[in-house]
Amino acid sequence: MKKSILLVEDDASIAIVITAALEAEGFKVDRCDSIAERDRLLADRAYGLMLTDVMLTDGDGIESLGRVRLNCPQMQVIILSAQNTLDTAVRASDTGAFEYFPKPFDLEELVRTVRQAIGSSHNAEGSGEASDEPQALPLVGRSPAMQAVYRMITRVLRNDLTVLILGESGTGKELVAEAIHQLGNRAQGPFIAVNTAAIPAELIESELFGHEKGAFTGAHARHIGKFEQAGGGTLFLDEIGDMPMQAQTRLLRALQSGRIRRVGGTEEITLDCRIVAATNRDLVPMIAAGQFREDLYYRIAVVPIELPPLRERADDIEALSRHFLALAASEGLPRRSLTAAGAALLARQPWRGNVRELRNFIYRLALLARDEVIDTSTIEPLLAGDGGAHTPDDGEPTRQADFGEALASWLAVARPQPGALYDEALAAFERPLFLHALSTTGGNQLRAAQLLGINRNTLRKRLSELDIVPEVALAKP
Ligand SMILES: Nc1ncnc2c1ncn2[C@@H]1O[C@H](COP(=O)(O)OP(=O)(O)OP(=O)(O)O)[C@@H](O)[C@H]1O
């Protein structure tokens, strides 16, 4: 199978010479002379390698390379340039390009490098067709809205600026934070995510800054907080709009001084992490209402990145759906394909829960569809919410279908470890079941065990293994 190369070069004579040399080596070469044409070709086909000039008819080929690499992470890039300045070289290497060839160059050496680059590419078999395998970098989507997001991401890769990611729930804020980490200067360090809304107000300082042994009742040992854990890497503060006021003040102080102190400690610890924060709340009215500190807002919103809701980037729904089908197959669900009509139907849905809802829906489809090929007839009943995709021929939903759907939704988020699927799925199933039995019986374990039809000691043992404290669980709203 021929390996495909995209040559982006506006000097026709150079382009002809390179094309002839590469075709003689058995490569298939597509050629274009502008960034716009390049982006069109990349949106259509997968290439093993791109050779690109810097000064193109419609702009600077390097400036937009970060975005290209986000979209096509497995494609190798070789840069050709007549601007033999240090600046161009640094910019070229900053994009992670495989090689930089100042013009004029030795054609034989270029061909040799192309062979090496293609050999080192994960996509060495580059057939020219879009791959069905999940991509190494998980951000999928080439809509103009996502291109704008990619552009913003590339602006923060070579610095430590604080980033605030805004967007409705399920739009991919955490994924963007991970991409910034993975592609940025701190990729070798840890990525530590904290959901600030999930930590009780009284524990937030100890969670973020850590505490010393004996700092408060129950502090039996020294605890290293998230800021320190993220040393050398990235600290992702999720749901920052839901952080209690007092914790906001402490966070602001830490960010302003660049130092923290563990609760109950005296040692000053210098911060060494990039902060990426995210929220689905609209912080500006919250500032006006006195619910969010204005000074903290300006401290974290140095580079705001706004993720649009999925309904505003319907162009991406087909690619996302295919990506999730491939992902589901790689996690052991049946391999499925999607017809164009099926994809178009999915693209018309509002997806109020955004990419997360689409992802869960696709996993349900993968699990419940009867045929390998998913068409509108499979999607429509599931959209209607009646579980019909799995119904037997008489059209009656089955009781198993309900659990099947729940399982598919769970698989979409839980990502169980290979070899632990049974234990993890069983625990996920038992937890709500036991809570249901306990709440039905007012927390009486004997009656709950009778309702379940299991031995009381078995119930007690499982509750303890699952860390369910009936009094605490039932006290929750
Ligand atoms: N562009 C994308 N490409 C591939 N997968 C995506 C994309 N955007 C989101 N996802 C997937 O959708 C799910 C939700 O994304 P994520 O958790 O990042 O959203 P979020 O905005 O942080 O949500 P929340 O505000 O509820 O925390 C995840 O499984 C994520 O992997």
The ligand as an ORCA input file, in Angstrom:
! r2SCAN-3c Opt
* xyz 0 1
  N     -13.479     16.995     21.396
  C     -13.602     15.807     21.999
  N     -13.121     14.707     21.422
  C     -13.242     13.493     22.000
  N     -13.851     13.285     23.183
  C     -14.365     14.345     23.809
  C     -14.263     15.662     23.251
  N     -14.860     16.516     24.113
  C     -15.303     15.787     25.145
  N     -15.010     14.488     24.988
  C     -15.368     13.385     25.905
  O     -16.621     13.730     26.486
  C     -16.651     13.441     27.876
  C     -16.865     14.716     28.674
  O     -15.722     15.542     28.554
  P     -15.089     16.325     29.790
  O     -15.185     15.516     31.049
  O     -13.741     16.812     29.389
  O     -16.143     17.528     29.876
  P     -16.222     18.740     30.890
  O     -16.560     19.932     30.087
  O     -14.962     18.783     31.710
  O     -17.473     18.340     31.782
  P     -17.881     18.851     33.268
  O     -18.082     20.343     33.190
  O     -19.163     18.132     33.534
  O     -16.755     18.453     34.183
  C     -15.332     12.778     28.187
  O     -15.519     11.389     28.095
  C     -14.417     13.257     27.085
  O     -13.399     12.317     26.851
*
